[in-house]
């Protein structure tokens, strides 16, 4: 089985961060940072709508002013800053000096699928009563939205937003770039995840399970299910 180094895992993660952006997100790219503003329906309680990834050694005080102006124009008074790569130590120190507090630590985990016997990996099957479905029709899409809205505590999405999201998901399926999975327990929608494909890498994100169904192996089923579309859609070099 192929093994990735830490540097390769981080490079793959960064590549997907650059390549994948959900529909409805405002984006500003500069030489210094990538700034994203999530719409209200994709925002979680306690999390800033505006996120900025620092990508240069330019003095933070200069970058901060520009990004905070953007955040205010988007109607937000908070920014979730992210520092990565070789600039992280200096950027983090500048953030602490400016009064920032640590909100979260991001851990990137990866499993190399290239050269893996996917059928053998999936042979264990799902836990009793659990089924995993590709979200590819309106019924499964409605279930996806219901689990995401309840699981993440999002406000209900408007009809226009739902139409746009469904159209975007269908287009992504046709282009083999992104897809979503739904796990059910005895037919009841219980857990979901979205996935993005970038060359030979598949990224699982936004996975959430409704509280009543946690502890039943649903996330494991979604992770296993991601291998099958990967084998179908991806084109490893």
C-alpha positions in Angstrom: 0.0 0.0 0.0 1.2 3.5 -0.8 2.2 5.7 2.2 2.2 9.5 2.2 4.7 11.7 4.0 3.4 14.5 6.3 4.5 17.0 3.7 2.5 15.2 0.9 -0.6 15.1 3.1 -0.4 18.8 3.8 0.3 19.6 0.2 -2.8 17.6 -0.9 -5.0 19.4 1.7 -3.7 22.8 0.7 -4.4 22.0 -3.0 -8.0 21.1 -2.2 -8.4 24.2 -0.2 -7.4 26.2 -3.2 -9.5 24.1 -5.7 -12.7 23.6 -3.8 -15.1 26.3 -2.8 -18.8 25.7 -2.1 -21.4 27.6 -4.1 -22.5 30.9 -2.5 -19.2 31.7 -0.9 -17.6 35.1 -1.5 -13.9 34.8 -2.4 -11.0 37.3 -2.6 -7.6 36.0 -3.5 -4.4 38.1 -3.1 -0.7 37.4 -3.0 -0.9 37.5 0.8 -4.1 35.6 1.7 -7.2 33.8 0.7 -10.4 35.4 2.2 -13.7 33.6 2.3 -17.1 34.8 3.5 -19.7 32.1 4.1 -23.4 32.8 3.5 -25.6 32.7 6.6 -27.0 29.3 5.8 -23.5 27.8 5.8 -22.5 29.4 9.1 -22.4 27.5 12.4 -23.1 29.1 15.8 -19.9 30.5 17.3 -18.0 30.4 14.0 -17.0 33.5 12.1 -18.5 33.8 8.6 -15.2 35.4 7.3 -12.1 33.2 7.2 -8.6 34.4 6.1 -5.6 32.1 5.3 -2.3 33.9 5.5 0.1 32.9 2.7 2.9 35.4 2.8 5.5 36.8 5.2 4.1 40.4 4.7 3.6 42.2 8.1 0.3 41.0 9.7 -0.7 44.6 10.6 -1.0 45.4 6.9 -2.9 42.3 6.0 -5.2 42.7 9.0 -6.4 46.1 7.9 -7.3 45.0 4.4 -9.1 41.8 5.5 -11.0 43.6 8.3 -12.3 46.1 5.7 -13.5 43.2 3.6 -15.2 41.6 6.6 -17.0 44.8 7.5 -18.2 45.2 3.9 -19.6 41.7 4.2 -21.4 42.6 7.5 -19.1 40.8 9.8 -17.0 42.1 12.8 -15.0 38.9 13.3 -12.4 37.1 11.2 -11.2 33.5 11.7 -7.5 33.7 10.8 -5.6 30.7 9.6 -1.8 30.5 9.2 -0.1 27.7 7.4 3.3 26.6 6.0 6.6 28.2 6.8 4.8 31.5 7.5 2.8 30.1 10.4 5.2 30.8 13.3 5.6 34.5 12.5 1.9 34.9 11.6 0.7 33.2 14.7 2.9 35.3 16.9 1.6 38.5 15.2 -2.0 37.3 15.7 -1.3 36.7 19.5 0.3 40.1 19.8 -2.8 41.6 18.2 -5.0 40.0 20.8 -6.2 37.0 18.9 -7.1 33.8 20.7 -6.8 30.2 19.5 -10.2 29.1 18.2 -9.3 25.6 16.9 -6.5 23.4 15.9 -6.8 21.7 12.5 -5.6 18.1 12.0 -5.3 16.7 8.6 -5.6 12.9 8.2 -5.2 11.0 5.0 -5.6 7.4 3.7 -3.8 6.5 0.5 -6.2 4.8 -1.8 -4.1 4.5 -4.9 -3.1 0.8 -5.2 -5.6 -0.2 -2.5 -8.0 -3.1 -3.1 -11.2 -1.0 -2.6 -13.5 -4.0 -2.9 -11.7 -5.8 -0.1 -11.7 -2.6 2.0 -15.4 -2.3 1.7 -16.1 -6.1 2.2 -16.8 -5.5 5.9 -20.1 -3.8 4.9 -22.2 -1.4 6.9 -23.3 -1.9 10.5 -26.7 -3.5 10.9 -29.5 -1.4 9.5 -27.2 1.2 8.0 -27.1 2.0 4.3 -25.0 4.5 2.4 -26.4 6.4 -0.6 -24.9 8.7 -3.2 -27.0 11.9 -3.2 -28.1 11.9 -6.8 -31.9 12.6 -6.8 -34.3 15.1 -5.2 -35.3 12.7 -2.5 -31.8 12.1 -1.2 -31.0 15.8 -1.6 -33.9 16.7 0.6 -32.7 14.3 3.2 -29.1 15.7 2.9 -30.4 19.2 3.5 -32.5 18.1 6.5 -29.6 16.4 8.3 -27.2 19.3 7.5 -29.6 21.9 8.8 -30.4 20.1 12.0 -27.0 18.6 12.6 -25.1 21.9 12.1 -27.8 24.2 13.6 -28.1 26.2 10.4 -31.1 28.4 9.8 -33.5 27.0 7.1 -32.3 27.7 3.6 -34.5 29.7 1.2 -36.1 28.1 -1.8 -33.7 30.0 -4.1 -30.6 28.7 -2.2 -31.9 25.2 -2.3 -32.5 25.4 -6.1 -28.9 26.7 -6.5 -27.4 24.1 -4.3 -29.2 21.2 -6.1 -28.2 22.5 -9.5 -24.6 22.9 -8.3 -24.5 19.4 -6.8 -25.9 17.9 -10.1 -23.2 19.8 -12.1 -20.5 18.6 -9.8 -21.6 15.0 -10.2 -21.6 15.3 -14.0 -18.0 16.8 -13.9 -16.9 14.2 -11.2 -15.5 17.0 -9.0 -17.7 16.9 -5.9 -20.5 14.7 -4.5 -22.4 14.0 -1.3 -23.2 10.9 0.7 -26.2 10.1 2.9 -26.3 7.4 5.5 -29.6 6.1 6.8 -30.6 3.8 9.7 -33.5 1.5 8.8 -34.4 4.0 6.1 -34.2 7.2 8.3 -31.7 9.9 7.2 -29.1 10.0 10.0 -25.7 11.2 8.7 -24.2 13.0 5.7 -20.8 14.1 4.3 -19.7 16.0 1.3 -16.6 15.1 -0.7 -14.4 16.9 -3.2 -12.1 15.3 -5.8 -8.8 16.9 -7.0 -6.7 14.8 -9.3 -5.8 11.7 -7.2 -7.1 13.0 -3.9 -10.6 12.8 -2.4 -11.5 15.0 0.6 -14.3 14.3 3.0 -15.6 17.3 4.8 -18.8 18.6 6.5 -19.6 15.2 8.0 -22.3 15.3 10.6 -24.5 12.7 12.4 -27.8 13.5 14.1 -27.4 13.1 17.9 -29.9 10.2 18.1 -27.8 8.1 15.8 -24.3 8.7 17.0 -22.1 5.8 18.1 -23.5 3.4 15.4 -20.6 3.5 13.0 -22.2 5.9 10.5 -19.1 8.0 9.9 -17.1 4.8 9.3 -19.7 3.9 6.7 -19.4 7.3 5.0 -15.6 7.0 4.9 -15.9 3.6 3.4 -18.5 4.9 0.9 -16.1 7.6 -0.2 -13.7 4.9 -1.6 -16.2 3.6 -4.2 -16.9 7.0 -5.9 -13.1 7.7 -5.7 -12.4 4.5 -7.6 -15.0 5.5 -10.2 -14.3 9.2 -10.6 -10.6 9.8 -9.9 -7.7 9.4 -12.3 -4.6 8.7 -10.3 -1.4 9.6 -12.2 
